[in-house]
């Protein structure tokens, strides 16, 4: 893509000042806040097929732009090979099986300067994803069934 020949250095992630909570910052561009711990022993590895539920919102204003939960169908992808945005490839790798977390992703680890042309994500938008790791390959989180997530209280 000739338009992308000049790379700008990534901008640092925004500082986190929300409600005195502690955030893990594994790498620049994505912060992970654990909402519900997983098994804390089973973590994804590059090349694993994962099954997740997620809800994505814009950090600025909180407008929801996508949700597998609303569709009632979990999302499957292979981690660590660029099938998803960089913030997911790096943030989800820090999650254990069954964990629910909030990923706060800076635009350079999301959809960058382009956003989603004609879509709901504007250029340079920071994103928040509430994500739930339901399965790593055939290893399913306790209580996960193919029809939905772990929580029956909706």
C-alpha positions as CSV (number, residue, x, y, z in Angstrom):
1,X,0.0,0.0,0.0
2,X,1.9,3.1,-1.2
3,X,-0.1,5.4,1.1
4,X,1.4,3.6,4.1
5,X,5.1,3.9,3.2
6,X,5.9,6.5,5.9
7,X,5.4,5.1,9.4
8,X,4.8,7.6,12.2
9,X,6.1,6.5,15.6
10,X,3.3,5.1,17.7
11,X,1.9,7.6,20.2
12,X,2.1,6.6,23.9
13,X,-1.1,5.2,25.4
14,X,-3.3,7.7,27.3
15,X,-2.6,7.8,31.0
16,X,-5.1,5.9,33.1
17,X,-6.8,7.7,35.9
18,X,-10.1,5.8,36.2
19,X,-11.5,5.0,39.7
20,X,-8.1,4.1,41.4
21,X,-8.1,0.8,39.5
22,X,-4.8,-0.8,38.7
23,X,-4.2,-1.6,35.0
24,X,-1.7,-4.0,33.5
25,X,0.1,-2.3,30.7
26,X,1.9,-5.2,28.9
27,X,2.9,-3.1,25.9
28,X,2.4,0.3,24.5
29,X,-1.0,0.8,22.9
30,X,-3.2,-1.6,25.0
31,X,-4.2,-1.7,28.7
32,X,-6.0,-4.7,30.2
33,X,-8.3,-4.4,33.2
34,X,-9.5,-7.8,34.5
35,X,-13.2,-7.7,35.2
36,X,-13.6,-11.4,36.1
37,X,-10.6,-13.6,36.6
38,X,-10.1,-16.7,34.5
39,X,-8.4,-19.9,35.6
40,X,-5.1,-18.0,35.6
41,X,-3.2,-21.0,34.3
42,X,-4.4,-21.5,30.7
43,X,-3.2,-18.7,28.3
44,X,-3.4,-18.5,24.5
45,X,-0.3,-19.0,22.4
46,X,0.4,-17.6,19.0
47,X,-1.5,-19.7,16.4
48,X,-4.3,-20.9,18.8
49,X,-7.9,-20.6,17.6
50,X,-9.8,-18.6,20.2
51,X,-13.5,-18.2,20.8
52,X,-14.5,-14.9,22.4
53,X,-17.4,-12.7,23.2
54,X,-16.8,-8.9,22.8
55,X,-18.5,-5.5,22.8
56,X,-16.6,-2.7,21.2
57,X,-17.2,1.0,22.1
58,X,-15.5,4.2,21.1
59,X,-13.4,5.6,24.0
60,X,-14.6,9.1,23.1
61,X,-18.3,9.1,24.0
62,X,-18.8,5.4,24.5
63,X,-20.8,4.7,21.3
64,X,-21.1,0.9,20.7
65,X,-19.9,-0.1,17.2
66,X,-19.9,-3.9,17.4
67,X,-20.9,-6.7,19.7
68,X,-20.8,-10.5,19.3
69,X,-23.0,-10.6,22.5
70,X,-25.8,-8.7,20.7
71,X,-25.6,-11.2,17.8
72,X,-25.6,-14.1,20.2
73,X,-22.7,-15.7,18.3
74,X,-19.2,-15.8,19.7
75,X,-16.3,-14.7,17.5
76,X,-13.6,-17.1,16.5
77,X,-10.1,-16.2,15.2
78,X,-6.5,-17.3,15.3
79,X,-4.4,-15.2,17.8
80,X,-1.0,-13.7,17.0
81,X,-1.0,-13.7,13.2
82,X,-2.7,-10.4,12.3
83,X,-6.2,-11.6,11.8
84,X,-7.4,-9.0,14.3
85,X,-6.2,-5.6,15.3
86,X,-2.8,-5.4,17.1
87,X,-4.5,-4.4,20.4
88,X,-6.4,-7.7,20.4
89,X,-3.4,-9.8,19.3
90,X,-1.4,-8.4,22.3
91,X,-4.1,-7.8,24.9
92,X,-5.9,-11.1,24.5
93,X,-2.6,-13.0,24.9
94,X,-2.5,-11.7,28.5
95,X,-5.9,-13.3,29.3
96,X,-6.5,-16.7,30.9
97,X,-9.3,-19.1,29.9
98,X,-12.7,-17.8,31.2
99,X,-11.4,-14.3,31.9
100,X,-13.5,-11.2,31.2
101,X,-11.5,-8.1,30.7
102,X,-11.7,-4.5,29.4
103,X,-9.1,-3.8,26.7
104,X,-8.3,-0.1,26.2
105,X,-6.7,0.2,22.9
106,X,-5.0,3.3,21.4
107,X,-5.7,4.1,17.8
108,X,-2.3,2.9,16.6
109,X,-3.1,-0.5,18.0
110,X,-6.7,-0.3,16.6
111,X,-7.7,1.0,13.2
112,X,-5.2,3.9,13.0
113,X,-5.4,6.9,10.8
114,X,-7.9,5.2,8.4
115,X,-10.5,4.1,10.9
116,X,-13.1,2.0,9.1
117,X,-13.8,3.9,5.9
118,X,-17.6,4.2,5.5
119,X,-17.9,2.3,8.8
120,X,-18.5,3.3,12.5
121,X,-14.9,3.9,13.6
122,X,-13.5,7.3,12.8
123,X,-9.8,8.0,12.0
124,X,-7.4,8.0,15.1
125,X,-10.1,6.6,17.4
126,X,-9.2,5.0,20.7
127,X,-11.3,1.9,21.4
128,X,-12.6,0.0,24.4
129,X,-13.4,-3.7,24.1
130,X,-15.1,-5.8,26.9
131,X,-13.9,-9.2,26.0
132,X,-14.5,-12.7,27.4
133,X,-12.2,-15.6,26.5
134,X,-14.6,-18.6,26.1
135,X,-12.3,-21.2,24.5
136,X,-8.8,-21.9,23.5
137,X,-9.0,-24.5,20.7
138,X,-11.1,-27.3,22.1
139,X,-10.4,-26.3,25.7
140,X,-13.6,-24.5,26.8
141,X,-14.1,-22.3,29.9
142,X,-16.3,-24.0,32.6
143,X,-19.9,-23.1,31.9
144,X,-19.4,-22.1,28.3
145,X,-21.8,-23.5,25.8
146,X,-21.9,-22.7,22.1
147,X,-25.0,-20.6,22.4
148,X,-23.6,-17.8,24.5
149,X,-21.1,-16.6,27.1
150,X,-20.4,-17.6,30.7
151,X,-23.0,-15.4,32.3
152,X,-26.6,-16.5,32.4
153,X,-27.6,-13.3,34.2
154,X,-28.6,-11.0,31.3
